[in-house]
Amino acid sequence: MAISFYKYQGTGNDFVMVDNRKHTFPAEDEALVKSLCDRRTGVGADGLILLQDHPDYDFEMVYYNADGRLGSMCGNGARCTVRFARQLGVIEDVACFLAADGEHQANVERDLIQLKMTDVKDVEQIGEDYYLNTGSPHYVRFVDDVEALDVYEEGQAIRYNERFKEGGTNVNFVQRLSDNEIFVRTYERGVEDETLSCGTGVTACALVASLKGMQSPIKVKVMGGELQVAFESNGEGGFKYIYLIGPAKQVFSGSIAAQIV
Ligand SMILES: N[C@H](CCC[C@H](N)C(=O)O)C(=O)O
């Protein structure tokens, strides 16, 4: 059997994208998903996403981490899925779709996809750090020099901390660059390494930055480019009207024999 796929990337967070409207992809095959995401023996990606029909929405996105496991929300992957849906003719410039954490709205404006994120009820403070869920769980630590940091080592130490054993967490390191700009590097669970960008992580960091006095909209520099996060406080320690804005592009399309991977 041959699997047709598309490769997309959003600020360097890359995905194998499959049009699964006919339900032909064997998604329960964890080993297959993992091997498609392998950078040496497969296509290579941080995750795999299925675009599927849904009776109540324009489409549904189903996201798997590179380890083959069904994941939670993926902000960059969602922006890529919106671009993919538009290229397939499933939507025009506006989308209302379903993801792991519920309903999302999105707009396409030339190169940029503006994605509405789920409201955030609360932000937990852990010592000088923070922990919150923006569709996926994120630990956020502010540092003085994020470029000099060993994100793999330091991220892994927190990722496997006792506290997060059940399900684990993604780990973000943030540096404030100016009054309206931060620099974020993320260790992603499920990839078990640093990725060039993590959309739900960037969102989490911008929200925490506002608790430290910064105001919406916040520009976010990541290893793979630049994103923007806009939001409002809900007056009760949480946030609403959260938007993640940034580019999402198709890189190539292809087909691969399922028995190869
Ligand atoms: N890269 C994704 C996040 C994936 C989260 C996933 N690694 C997990 O929580 O297991 C993003 O752009 O939001």
The ligand as a Gaussian input file, in Angstrom:
#p B3LYP/6-31G(d) Opt

LIG

0 1
 N        4.475000      21.489000      18.554000
 C        3.156000      21.620000      19.071000
 C        2.924000      21.150000      20.437000
 C        2.875000      19.712000      20.505000
 C        2.674000      19.301000      21.901000
 C        3.157000      17.932000      22.088000
 N        4.582000      17.781000      21.903000
 C        2.707000      17.416000      23.414000
 O        2.178000      18.155000      24.245000
 O        2.882000      16.224000      23.610000
 C        2.662000      23.034000      18.930000
 O        3.046000      23.712000      18.007000
 O        1.850000      23.478000      19.717000

